């Protein structure tokens, strides 16, 4: 689920929007560096995601888009960075036109999602005696999950 702006999200029926937010594992919060109002709308979108997911630690990346339009910049880089620090989310400036940081944004989000997934699994993986597997067994958790055939477990794929 990529959340570009609240105004874009308003075009999606409420039930669908809530479903996207509830089932999404990670979110790109994208605004235009040429539009201060698009940055201002992200706060409401972020709060809605946190409320619907009932989780303060949702993987998110804040993206200032249209980095190729530096001459039209209306949002200073420092402002985007300051918000990202306050929210505890990485900040990138990207350009779809020049492909600047496009891949990096998705890679960062997917890594956050996988890290959160691994942290969750480490907290629940126990054997019959109550000991956590990961405290006593080495190996890659993702490979173990695949080996045990958890087909329905969400995956992150970068093409």
trRosetta pair geometry for C-beta under 8 A, 3 or more apart (Angstrom, degrees):
i j d omega theta_ij theta_ji phi_ij phi_ji
1 20 4.6 129 -112 170 133 101
1 21 6.7 -170 142 -83 169 44
1 23 7.9 123 -36 80 128 76
1 24 3.6 -60 15 -98 127 139
1 26 7.9 169 47 82 80 45
1 27 5.7 -28 89 -105 96 82
2 27 7.2 143 -118 -157 30 60
2 28 4.6 -12 -133 53 82 110
2 30 6.6 16 174 -6 100 124
3 8 7.9 157 -168 77 53 114
3 9 6.2 3 -144 -67 90 124
3 27 5.3 11 6 -170 111 113
3 28 6.7 178 38 79 64 54
3 29 5.4 -12 79 -104 106 61
3 30 7.0 169 92 19 51 78
3 42 7.8 120 118 -129 114 77
3 45 5.1 155 163 172 140 137
3 49 7.2 -103 -33 -60 158 129
4 8 4.6 20 68 38 111 157
4 9 7.7 179 51 -40 71 81
4 30 4.6 -36 -126 68 59 110
4 31 7.8 133 178 -79 58 39
5 8 4.8 99 56 6 78 99
5 9 7.0 -142 98 -3 42 88
5 30 7.3 -79 -45 85 69 74
5 31 6.5 92 -87 -106 95 70
5 38 4.9 -76 -101 -144 131 85
5 41 4.9 51 -166 90 87 143
5 42 7.3 -72 -121 -66 61 69
5 45 7.3 -143 -166 -43 29 146
6 9 5.4 -57 -147 40 35 113
6 10 6.4 46 152 -32 67 98
6 41 3.8 -135 14 -177 108 112
6 42 7.6 -145 -30 -69 94 28
6 44 5.3 26 -86 78 144 119
6 45 5.1 -144 -74 -56 83 101
7 10 5.7 -43 -151 21 33 116
7 11 7.7 39 150 -23 56 95
7 38 7.9 -77 19 -108 115 75
7 41 6.4 -63 -15 -131 82 164
8 11 6.1 -50 -169 19 40 113
8 12 7.9 32 141 -13 63 99
9 12 5.8 -53 -164 29 49 110
9 17 5.6 90 -176 -133 94 130
9 45 6.3 145 -5 -113 155 111
12 16 5.2 -114 169 89 101 114
12 17 4.5 127 100 -67 116 95
12 20 7.3 -12 150 3 157 142
13 16 4.7 80 66 12 88 107
13 17 6.8 -162 90 -11 40 89
14 17 5.6 -57 -143 37 30 112
14 18 6.2 28 160 -17 66 107
15 18 6.0 -55 -148 38 27 109
15 19 6.4 29 152 -20 62 108
16 19 5.5 -56 -148 37 32 113
16 20 6.3 36 153 -21 66 103
17 20 5.7 -51 -150 33 31 112
17 21 6.4 25 153 -13 64 107
18 21 5.7 -58 -148 41 32 109
18 22 6.0 32 155 -21 68 109
18 52 5.8 -165 -149 -129 78 138
19 22 5.7 -54 -140 37 29 110
19 23 6.1 6 167 0 66 113
20 23 6.6 -70 -140 48 21 93
20 24 5.7 32 161 -38 63 113
21 24 5.8 -45 -133 22 25 116
21 27 7.9 13 -126 -82 73 134
21 48 6.7 -78 -127 129 165 93
21 49 5.2 -140 -152 -115 114 67
21 52 4.4 61 116 81 124 153
21 53 6.6 -116 154 -44 87 91
22 52 5.4 -103 -72 156 74 111
22 53 6.6 171 -121 -85 45 64
24 27 5.9 67 138 -69 140 89
24 49 7.7 -57 71 -141 128 109
25 59 6.6 15 141 40 71 121
25 113 4.8 72 131 -139 117 119
25 116 7.6 175 -180 74 98 132
25 117 7.7 4 -163 -60 136 107
25 154 5.9 170 -46 121 145 157
25 156 7.6 -116 84 -72 141 104
26 58 7.2 162 -115 166 45 79
26 59 3.7 -39 -112 92 98 115
26 60 6.8 -175 -164 -75 71 38
26 61 7.8 33 170 -4 109 91
26 109 4.7 138 146 179 140 99
26 110 7.3 -155 42 -80 163 35
26 112 6.1 123 -118 84 131 109
26 113 4.4 -86 -38 -69 130 112
26 156 7.9 28 15 -103 135 128
27 49 5.8 -64 -18 -131 166 158
27 58 6.5 23 13 139 112 119
27 59 7.2 146 21 95 63 65
27 60 4.9 -14 69 -109 90 83
27 61 7.7 -170 97 29 50 63
27 109 7.7 -152 58 -142 20 127
28 60 7.5 154 -94 -158 22 62
28 61 5.4 -20 -115 65 69 96
28 63 5.7 3 -175 -1 101 128
28 105 6.3 57 -122 161 125 118
28 106 7.8 -37 -68 -86 133 63
28 109 6.1 -61 -68 -74 87 152
29 42 4.8 90 173 -148 121 116
29 45 6.3 154 -128 95 106 127
29 46 6.2 -2 -96 -70 152 96
29 60 5.9 20 -10 -172 109 112
29 61 7.1 -175 26 85 73 43
29 62 5.0 -26 72 -108 105 65
29 63 6.8 160 79 21 49 75
29 89 7.5 53 28 125 122 162
30 63 4.5 -20 -107 71 74 109
30 65 5.3 34 -172 -28 104 122
31 35 6.9 -134 176 77 89 93
31 38 4.0 151 -153 124 88 99
31 39 4.3 109 158 -78 166 59
31 41 7.3 153 -104 53 111 92
31 42 5.6 -78 -51 -43 122 124
31 62 7.8 -8 12 -171 101 87
31 63 7.3 159 26 86 58 59
31 64 6.1 -27 73 -112 84 57
31 65 6.8 -179 85 19 30 88
31 75 7.1 37 119 5 122 171
31 80 7.7 -161 61 -109 120 110
32 35 4.2 49 74 24 112 105
32 38 4.8 70 28 46 83 159
32 64 7.6 61 -176 -165 13 63
32 65 5.5 -49 -100 71 54 92
32 66 5.1 29 -149 12 84 132
32 75 7.8 135 106 10 51 128
33 64 4.5 62 -68 174 98 108
33 65 6.9 -160 -9 70 82 38
33 66 5.4 -146 34 74 89 94
33 67 6.4 77 4 -87 146 52
33 69 6.9 167 73 72 104 96
33 73 5.2 -33 144 -128 109 80
33 74 7.0 149 150 41 54 63
33 75 4.9 -125 -149 53 57 100
33 77 8.0 1 -132 -76 127 64
33 80 7.6 -50 -103 -45 91 140
33 93 6.5 31 -58 -138 138 111
34 66 5.5 -53 -6 103 107 150
34 69 5.5 -22 -57 107 124 138
34 72 4.6 6 -115 125 116 108
34 73 6.5 -93 -87 -107 61 28
34 74 5.4 72 -161 9 36 104
34 75 7.6 -75 -26 8 12 91
35 38 4.1 65 99 0 115 111
35 39 7.3 166 102 -9 67 79
35 74 6.3 66 -63 59 16 132
35 75 7.4 -16 68 -25 34 115
36 39 5.7 -55 -158 35 43 111
36 40 6.3 44 148 -22 72 105
36 74 5.3 -99 -35 129 88 111
36 75 5.5 153 -92 -75 66 92
37 40 5.4 -52 -146 36 38 115
37 41 6.4 43 154 -26 67 102
38 41 5.8 -49 -151 28 32 114
38 42 7.5 48 149 -35 57 93
39 42 5.9 -41 -166 7 40 117
39 64 7.7 1 -89 -105 110 90
39 75 5.2 128 -32 -115 146 148
39 79 7.1 46 168 126 162 119
39 80 6.9 -108 -126 -90 130 82
39 83 7.3 -176 -177 -14 108 164
40 43 6.7 -40 -175 10 45 108
41 44 6.1 -55 -167 37 52 109
41 45 6.4 49 142 -19 77 110
42 45 5.4 -60 -147 42 39 113
42 46 5.9 42 156 -23 74 105
42 62 7.0 72 179 -129 156 103
42 83 7.6 79 86 160 133 149
43 46 5.8 -54 -148 35 28 111
43 47 6.4 26 155 -17 63 107
43 83 8.0 -107 -74 -149 91 124
44 47 5.7 -55 -147 38 31 110
44 48 6.3 32 154 -21 65 106
45 48 5.7 -55 -149 35 30 112
45 49 6.5 33 152 -20 64 104
46 49 5.7 -54 -151 33 32 112
46 50 6.4 28 154 -15 65 107
46 60 7.0 51 -124 -138 100 165
46 87 6.5 -67 -164 -132 158 139
47 50 5.8 -56 -147 39 32 110
47 51 6.1 33 154 -21 66 108
48 51 5.6 -54 -144 37 31 112
48 52 6.1 25 160 -15 66 108
49 52 6.1 -59 -144 40 26 105
49 53 6.0 7 164 -1 64 115
49 58 5.9 -136 140 79 114 167
49 60 7.6 117 102 -83 156 127
50 53 6.3 -65 -137 50 23 99
50 54 7.8 88 163 -84 53 13
50 55 6.7 -126 -146 73 63 49
50 56 6.0 35 -148 -106 117 46
50 58 6.3 -141 -92 2 66 127
51 54 7.2 13 -180 -72 29 55
53 58 5.4 90 75 -82 161 128
55 58 5.4 111 97 -58 106 85
57 116 7.0 166 133 -118 106 120
59 109 6.0 114 148 -159 114 68
59 112 3.6 144 -136 121 115 118
59 113 4.8 -113 31 -69 168 65
59 115 8.0 131 -91 54 123 95
59 116 5.7 -123 -46 -12 110 140
60 87 7.1 -61 86 142 137 125
60 89 4.4 -47 93 -118 97 138
60 109 7.6 -12 -150 -119 15 96
60 112 7.7 -95 21 119 29 163
61 89 6.0 -175 -108 174 26 106
61 90 5.3 -21 -127 68 83 95
61 91 7.8 161 -173 -91 69 25
61 92 6.5 7 171 9 113 110
61 105 5.6 157 125 -161 150 80
61 108 5.4 103 -94 98 138 119
61 109 4.8 -93 -9 -70 125 95
61 112 7.5 -179 -51 4 93 145
62 80 6.5 -180 131 -173 123 92
62 83 6.5 179 -157 102 170 107
62 84 4.7 -140 41 -91 135 98
62 87 7.0 104 -43 62 131 140
62 89 5.2 106 -16 106 96 122
62 90 7.1 -169 32 92 75 44
62 91 4.8 -23 76 -105 105 74
62 92 7.5 161 88 26 55 63
63 91 7.7 169 -84 -156 31 53
63 92 5.3 -14 -114 69 75 93
63 93 7.4 134 -166 -109 60 26
63 94 5.4 -18 -165 14 111 118
63 101 7.9 175 -137 120 102 122
63 105 5.5 27 -93 -128 128 140
64 67 6.7 91 108 -72 91 89
64 75 6.5 -149 -133 92 123 127
64 77 7.3 -140 39 -114 166 63
64 80 4.7 -52 -51 -105 127 162
64 91 7.2 31 -9 -176 99 96
64 92 7.2 -156 31 100 72 46
64 93 4.3 -27 72 -109 105 80
64 94 7.2 149 77 20 52 65
65 93 7.8 -178 -77 -159 17 58
65 94 5.6 -27 -110 71 62 88
65 95 7.1 124 -167 -98 62 38
65 96 6.8 14 -160 -18 111 95
66 69 4.6 -19 163 23 101 117
66 72 7.7 -54 146 77 126 115
66 95 6.4 60 -139 -113 16 77
66 96 7.9 -19 -76 18 53 87
66 97 7.9 50 -126 3 55 113
67 70 7.1 19 175 -63 54 82
67 93 4.2 112 -91 150 124 101
67 94 5.7 174 -6 85 122 11
67 95 4.3 -103 51 -49 87 96
67 98 7.6 -89 78 46 95 120
67 100 5.5 -94 71 82 134 138
67 101 7.3 66 6 27 154 121
68 95 4.0 92 -25 -136 97 146
68 97 4.9 -75 21 64 158 124
68 98 5.0 142 -77 -8 126 118
68 100 7.1 155 -56 11 88 129
69 72 4.4 -33 161 44 107 111
69 73 6.9 155 111 -57 76 63
70 73 5.5 -13 -159 -32 42 116
73 76 7.3 84 152 -88 119 43
75 79 5.6 -113 -175 70 81 131
75 80 6.2 79 143 -47 116 100
76 79 4.7 99 65 -4 83 101
76 80 7.6 -156 97 0 48 83
77 80 5.9 -58 -156 38 37 109
77 81 6.1 34 150 -18 70 110
77 93 6.6 -58 -116 -46 98 140
78 81 5.6 -56 -143 41 32 113
78 82 6.1 39 155 -27 66 105
79 82 5.7 -50 -146 32 29 114
79 83 6.7 28 155 -16 62 103
80 83 6.0 -56 -152 36 31 109
80 84 6.4 31 151 -20 65 107
80 91 5.2 142 139 -162 95 135
80 93 7.2 106 85 -72 162 94
81 84 5.6 -55 -148 36 33 113
81 85 6.4 36 153 -22 65 103
81 91 5.1 -157 -102 64 55 159
82 85 5.8 -53 -151 33 30 112
82 86 6.5 29 152 -17 63 106
83 86 5.6 -56 -149 37 34 112
83 87 6.1 16 158 -5 68 112
83 91 7.5 111 71 -89 82 131
84 87 6.0 -65 -142 49 28 100
84 88 8.0 -130 166 43 55 7
84 89 5.2 -102 -150 78 77 74
84 90 6.3 -8 -172 160 131 13
84 91 3.4 -116 -39 -48 162 110
85 88 7.5 29 -176 -72 28 37
90 108 5.5 -88 62 172 155 146
92 101 4.7 178 177 168 122 142
92 104 6.3 165 -122 101 148 112
92 105 5.1 -136 57 -86 156 93
92 108 7.4 170 -38 20 132 152
93 100 7.5 -10 112 119 74 120
93 101 6.6 109 83 31 43 156
94 100 5.6 178 -150 94 51 76
94 101 4.0 -119 -98 80 84 105
94 102 5.5 113 -164 -72 127 57
94 104 7.9 -167 -93 57 111 99
94 105 5.8 -36 -61 -37 147 136
95 98 4.3 28 98 38 130 93
95 99 7.0 -31 88 10 79 16
95 100 4.3 45 31 34 96 106
95 101 7.5 88 16 37 62 89
95 102 7.7 -79 70 -49 43 97
96 99 7.2 21 -162 -81 29 47
96 102 6.6 91 -106 -91 53 126
99 102 4.9 -72 -158 11 63 129
99 103 7.6 30 175 -16 97 90
101 104 4.6 -62 -152 47 65 120
101 105 5.8 76 149 -35 87 95
102 105 6.2 -54 -158 24 26 111
102 106 7.2 12 153 -5 59 106
103 106 6.1 -66 -157 42 36 104
103 107 6.0 34 152 -20 72 111
103 158 7.6 82 -156 -170 87 126
104 107 5.6 -56 -141 39 30 112
104 108 6.2 33 159 -21 65 106
105 108 6.0 -57 -152 34 25 110
105 109 6.5 20 154 -14 62 108
106 109 5.7 -54 -146 38 33 110
106 110 6.2 32 157 -18 67 107
106 158 6.0 137 125 -116 117 107
107 110 5.9 -57 -145 39 29 109
107 111 6.3 30 155 -20 64 107
107 158 6.3 29 -88 -99 72 158
108 111 5.8 -57 -150 35 28 111
108 112 6.6 30 153 -19 63 104
109 112 5.7 -54 -152 34 33 112
109 113 6.4 32 151 -20 66 106
110 113 5.5 -54 -148 36 34 113
110 114 6.3 31 155 -17 67 106
110 156 4.0 153 -145 159 99 141
110 158 6.0 -102 -15 -51 167 109
111 114 5.8 -55 -144 39 31 108
111 115 6.1 34 155 -21 65 107
112 115 5.7 -56 -146 37 29 112
112 116 6.3 28 156 -18 64 106
113 116 5.9 -55 -149 36 29 109
113 117 6.3 31 152 -20 63 108
113 156 5.3 128 83 -62 133 142
114 117 5.5 -53 -147 37 33 115
114 118 6.3 32 155 -18 66 105
114 142 7.5 -13 -158 -77 111 130
114 156 5.9 -102 -55 27 96 135
115 118 5.8 -54 -146 38 30 110
115 119 6.3 32 153 -20 64 106
116 119 5.6 -52 -147 36 31 113
116 120 6.4 33 153 -20 64 105
117 120 5.8 -55 -151 35 29 111
117 121 6.4 25 154 -15 65 107
117 154 7.6 -137 -101 73 137 97
118 121 5.8 -55 -144 39 32 108
118 122 6.1 34 156 -22 66 106
118 141 5.4 128 -132 64 92 146
118 142 7.4 -53 -86 -51 103 86
119 122 5.8 -54 -147 35 28 112
119 123 6.6 27 154 -20 61 107
120 123 5.8 -61 -156 33 31 110
120 124 6.8 0 158 1 66 111
121 124 6.3 -75 -147 47 32 93
121 125 5.6 34 163 -34 74 112
121 141 5.6 137 99 178 140 137
121 145 7.1 -71 -128 -71 156 123
122 125 6.3 -45 -124 25 26 110
122 132 6.8 45 -179 -175 66 131
122 134 4.7 -40 -132 24 90 160
122 141 7.0 -77 -64 -91 84 155
123 132 7.9 -50 -132 -118 19 130
125 132 5.9 76 85 -159 77 75
125 133 4.3 -62 140 25 115 113
125 134 5.9 87 73 -18 129 95
125 141 7.7 -139 -30 -132 159 113
126 129 8.0 -130 169 70 96 51
126 130 5.5 -14 -179 -153 134 30
126 131 6.2 149 -151 75 83 28
126 132 5.4 -54 -93 -93 73 47
126 133 6.8 -152 -101 -22 19 76
127 130 7.4 -48 69 15 62 19
127 131 5.6 -5 36 59 100 83
127 133 6.3 111 -42 -74 88 79
131 135 6.4 -112 176 60 91 123
131 136 6.2 27 146 -8 128 133
132 135 4.4 87 75 -5 100 107
132 136 7.4 147 87 4 61 87
133 136 6.7 -95 -164 51 32 86
133 137 5.1 -32 174 29 79 123
134 137 6.5 -68 -103 58 27 81
134 141 6.8 -11 -92 -80 118 115
139 143 6.7 -106 170 66 98 118
139 144 6.1 93 124 -51 124 111
140 143 4.1 71 83 10 109 109
140 144 6.7 -179 93 -11 56 83
141 144 5.5 -54 -149 37 35 114
141 145 6.3 39 154 -23 68 101
142 145 5.7 -49 -150 31 33 112
142 146 6.6 30 152 -16 63 105
143 146 5.7 -56 -150 38 34 110
143 147 6.1 37 151 -23 67 107
144 147 5.5 -55 -146 36 32 114
144 148 6.3 22 158 -11 66 107
145 148 6.0 -64 -150 42 29 103
145 150 5.0 -56 -178 36 88 124
145 153 6.0 -56 169 47 130 169
146 149 7.6 45 175 -71 35 29
146 150 7.4 -86 -87 43 29 79
150 153 4.2 44 129 -21 112 120
